[in-house]
Amino acid sequence: MGVLFSSTLEEESPDVKAFHSAERWESYLEKIKESPKLVVIYFTASWCGPCKFIAPVFNHMAAEFANADFVKIDVDELSGVAKEFKVEAMPTFVWWKEGKEVERVVGANKDELQNKIKKHYQL
């Protein structure tokens, strides 16, 4: 008999900041707006199969690249944030630095995610 994984358990990670309210997100965004620190924003949805596939990869990258912030936003919970970032498909990953988007990946492509994080990551 195989082990069943809950998508909620799969996606939780102490290294990833999950936002569930627009107010909390806005407060965080204000703090990092001009920061040179890299922020990788993962737009996901509970019903998205590719999101469930890529979540463990995102969590692993968050642990590996500790000097960057890794953020998860559920598009159903925070649809206004998803609209603000012009998210049209899941998963969407946005690299954010110094108040602007510096990169975007749409889809669950592990190699592309790793290449983009290495491109923008600084110790």
C-alpha positions, 0 to 999 in steps of 0.5 A: 500500500502506497503512502498518500500525501496531503497537498497541504503538508507537501507545500508547507515549509518553514523556509517559505513565507505563505501569505493569506491576507492582502494586508499582510502581503501589502505590509511585507511588500512595503518592507521589501520594496527597495531591498536588494534582497531577491524575492521569489514569489510562487503563485499557486492554487490548491486545485493545480496539479503542476503546482503540487508537483513543483511545490517540493522543488520550491521548498528545497530551493528555499532551504538551499538559497537562504539569503533570498525570500521565498513567498507563496501566494494562493491565487484563490485566496489573494486574487487581487495580488494575482491580478496585480502581478498579471498572473494568468496561469499556475504555477507562475514564479516571479523574481522581484528585486529592488521594487520590480520584477526581474524574471518570470517563469510560467509552468512547473519547469524545475531546471528553469527555476533553478537556472533563474534562481542561480542567475539572480541569487547573491550571497 
